[in-house]
Amino acid sequence: MGANDDQRATAPVPTATPQAEGDAMPAEPRRPEPDECCHSGCAFCVQDMYEDAMDRYRAALKDWQARQGQRQ
């Protein structure tokens, strides 16, 4: 486990696809490659971090979609 593991576990959802004045559509997190997991039960497994990032992405996307609907 490296020094950046804690940072990756709480990394914000990246944004992409600019829309209305500075309100960019959230970008889906990159799925880890199969060889990125060592299968040794790490406290911060890349698969767990990916699932956490996907949860944040889904919530951010839902919020973004609601904002887009309000602008129409």
Contacts in CASP RR format, 6 or more apart in sequence:
PFRMAT RR
TARGET T0000
AUTHOR 0000-0000-0000
METHOD contacts of the structure
MODEL  1
MGANDDQRATAPVPTATPQAEGDAMPAEPRRPEPDECCHSGCAFCVQDMY
EDAMDRYRAALKDWQARQGQRQ
1 42 0 8 1.000
1 43 0 8 1.000
1 44 0 8 1.000
5 42 0 8 1.000
5 43 0 8 1.000
5 44 0 8 1.000
6 44 0 8 1.000
8 44 0 8 1.000
8 49 0 8 1.000
9 44 0 8 1.000
9 48 0 8 1.000
9 49 0 8 1.000
9 52 0 8 1.000
11 53 0 8 1.000
12 56 0 8 1.000
13 26 0 8 1.000
13 27 0 8 1.000
13 29 0 8 1.000
13 53 0 8 1.000
13 56 0 8 1.000
13 57 0 8 1.000
13 60 0 8 1.000
14 26 0 8 1.000
14 27 0 8 1.000
14 29 0 8 1.000
15 24 0 8 1.000
15 25 0 8 1.000
15 26 0 8 1.000
15 27 0 8 1.000
16 24 0 8 1.000
16 25 0 8 1.000
16 26 0 8 1.000
16 27 0 8 1.000
17 24 0 8 1.000
17 25 0 8 1.000
17 27 0 8 1.000
18 24 0 8 1.000
18 25 0 8 1.000
19 25 0 8 1.000
19 64 0 8 1.000
19 68 0 8 1.000
20 68 0 8 1.000
20 71 0 8 1.000
23 64 0 8 1.000
23 67 0 8 1.000
23 68 0 8 1.000
25 61 0 8 1.000
25 64 0 8 1.000
26 57 0 8 1.000
26 60 0 8 1.000
26 61 0 8 1.000
26 64 0 8 1.000
27 57 0 8 1.000
28 54 0 8 1.000
28 57 0 8 1.000
29 50 0 8 1.000
29 53 0 8 1.000
29 54 0 8 1.000
29 57 0 8 1.000
31 50 0 8 1.000
32 46 0 8 1.000
32 47 0 8 1.000
32 49 0 8 1.000
32 50 0 8 1.000
36 46 0 8 1.000
37 45 0 8 1.000
37 46 0 8 1.000
37 47 0 8 1.000
END
